[in-house]
Amino acid sequence: MELDLTGKTALVCGASKGLGKAIAIELAKLNARLILLARSEDKLQMVLAEINQLNGLSNEAIAIDLSNHKLLKSKLDDQLESGPIHIVINNTGGPAPGTLSEAALESFEKAFKMHILSADLISKMTIPGMRKSSYGRIINVVSTSVRQPIAGLAVSNTIRGAMASWAKTLSNELATDGITVNNILPGTTNTERIQELMNSWSKQLDKSMDEVEMMFIDQIPMGRFAEPEEIASATAFLASPAASYITGTSLPVDGGKIKSI
């Protein structure tokens, strides 16, 4: 099975922590050159130092808010001058918890701009280079809510579903070019994000964090949270040559949490 990514450049969004960091590290282990995007310069530099030790390549880190599309385009233009980006990992932190009846219109607009419009801009800019180099992978880190809405995450459920539909549409358009577009659907994963969600539920239900954690775990047949590295391994496979005939799919990595087939 061919997993080696030597000679490939990967752009990883949200790479300063959590799933983005884990994915960047996994791709570096497969010898990809990395371009790391996130808002925190300090955290990015720490991840960059770790990745440089793994692959010894000319990896780069760019501190940027993905909702600043003008700056994002400028930074990508600079990167693309030195060569194509073969792999794009669209990964952005989810919107704040809450119900649809309480959600402000602005929260939908912000999430749409951060997730879908940013991914669309990045794709439009990188697809020409993917075509010329005969290699392209666009992978979106989304959520199991694409298949099964998660209570209390109304805005996220809405935006994640839209992201999956965007990806399916794009996958059909790019299939004849050999460029694949897929979604990873992480289940409950041991990251800062899940700690924030559990804290929110703890306050809302007036339960301890331990009680809320058991509530979450009880929904998972495997009886534990995923580790970021487990999500990263599945993502790296989809980025590799071995996944050349997989496109337009949403792959759950959830310990069996989704109840439907």
N, C-alpha and C positions, 0 to 999 in steps of 0.2 A: 504494500500500500504506500503510495507516494504522498508524503506529508511535507516534504522539504520546501521551504519558501525562499531559498537562496535566489537573490536577484530581484526579489519582489519588495515593493514599498507599501506599507500599510499605514493608513490614517486611522487613529483610534480616538474617538470623542469621549469626553468624560474620563480621561485616563489617569487622573490624579489619585483616585481611590476606588475601592469597591470592585465592581465587575469590570470597569474599564481598565483599571490597573492590572487585574488578574489576566485579562485578555491580552493586553500589551505584553506582559511578561511571557505568556504562552507563545505568542507569535514570534517574539525575540528568540525563544528557545528553538524555533523552527527556522531561524536564520533570516527572518524578514527584517528589513530596515524600518524603523518606526518614526512616525510623526505623531506626537502626542498633543492633544488639545484638551484644555480645561481652563477654568477660571483662576485657580490658585497657582501662582508662579512658584511659591516655595514648595508645595507638594509635588508639582510637576517636576521640579529639578531633582527631588529625591527619587522619584520613579525613573527619571532619565538616567541618573547615576547607576541605579540598579540594572537597568536594561543595557547600558554600555558595558557593564561587566559580563553580561551574558553573551552578547554577539559581537562586540567590538566594532560596530558599524557607525556610520555618521548619522546617528539618530538625532532627532530634534524635538524640542518642546515649545509650544506656542500657547501663551496665556491669553485666553480670549473668551468672551461671553458669546455663545453661539447665536444668541438672538440679535447680535450686532452684525447684520448680514453684509453691510458695506465693508466693514473691517475683515470679516471672514473671507469675502471674495478677494480682497487685496492680499491677504496672507496666503490664500491658496494659489493665487496667480504667481506669487513669488516662488512657492514650492514647485509648481508645475513647470517653471522655466528650466529646472534641472532634471526633469524627467517625469514619467507618468506615475500616478498613484494606482496601484493594482488592486488594493484591498481597502474597502471603507467599512469601518465599524461605527454605525450610528448608535450612540449610547448616551442618553441624557437622563438626569434625575427626574423622577416623576413629580407631578403636581401635588400640592398639599391635599391631605385627606378632607373629606366632607361629603355632603349629599348634594344631589342635583338641585333641590329646592333652595339650598343655601348658597350655591356657587354663584359668584359674580360673573357677569359677562366677560369682564377683563381677564378672569382666570382661564377661560377657554381660549381667548385671543392670545394670551401669553404662551400657553401650552402649545397651541397650534404653530405659533411662530418659532418656538424653541425646538419642537420635535419635527414636524412635517416640513415646514418651509426650509429649515436648515438642512435637513436630509436631502430635500429636493435640489437645493442650490449646490450642495457638495456633489451630488450625483451628476448634475448637468455639467459641472466643471471637470469631473474626473472620467466620465464615460468615453470621451474622444480618445484619451490616452490608453484606456483599457482596450478599446477597439484596435488601435494601432499596434499594441503589444500582444494582442490575441490572448489576453488574460484579464479577467475582471471578476471581483467578488464584492457584492454589497450585502452586508449583514446588519440587520437591525435588532438590537437588544430591546425586546418589547416586554411582554408580561403574559402570564396565563390568563389574564382578563380578556385577552383576544377570544378565547374559547368559553370562558366562564367568568362573568363579571364578579369583581371582588367588592363586598359590602364596605361602604365607607370611603371608596375611592372613585367617586362618580366622574370627576373630570378626567382622571387617569384612564378609567375604563373607556370613556368616549374617545380620547385622543389615541390610545393604544389601538383601538379597533380601526380608527381611520388610518393609522400608520400601517397596519397589516394589509388593508385594502390598497393603499398606495403601493406597497411593495409587490403585491400580487399583480397589479396592473403593469408595473415597471418590468417585472420578470417576464411577462408575456411579450413586451415590446423588445426586450434585449435577448431573448432566447436564441435567436438565429445568429447572434454575434458571439455566442459562447460565454456571455457574461451572466453569472447567476445572481439572483436576488432572493434572499431568504431571511426568515425571522427566527430568532432564538426566544423562547418563552420561558424565562427563569421562574421557578417556583420560589417558595419562601427561602431566602438565602441569607446567610450570616454576614450581613453588611450593616453599615451605619443606618441605611434606609430602613431596614426592618426594625432596628432599635427605636427609631423615631416613630414608626407606625405603632409599635407595641406600647410605647409611652403614651401616644394619643389615645389608644384603646383603654389603657390603664386608668387614665383620668376620666374618660367618658363612662366607663363601666364601674368605676370605683373599686377596681381590683388591683392586686399587687402585680408587679412585672412578672413574677414567677407564674402566677395564675394565668395571665394573658399568654405567656409563652407556651404553657401547656395547652391552651385553647388552640393556638396556632398549630402546634405539633400534632394534636389529635386529628387534624384534617389531612395529615400526610401519611399515607400507608407505610412509608419507610421509617416513620417515627423519628425524624430528625430534620433539621434545616440543611440545605445544600451549603457547601463551601464554595466561595467564589471560583476556586480553581476547577471545580467540576463544571461550572457553566463555561469557563474559559476553554476547557478541553473540547467541548462540543462546538464552540464557536470556531476554534482553530481548525477543526476538521472541515467545517463548511468553507473555510478560507483556503483550504489546501487543494492541490490537483486531484486528490482522491475523491472530492465531492463534485466533480465536473458535470455530472448528470442529475444533480439535485438542484432544483430551482422552483421558486414560487411556493415554497412550503413554510409552515410554521412548526418548529421543532420544540416540543415541551421538554424541559429538563427540570422536572418538578417532583421527583420521588413518587410519582403516581397520584399527585393531588387532583389533577383534572378528572372529573368523574365520567366524562363521555369518552367514547372510543376515538 
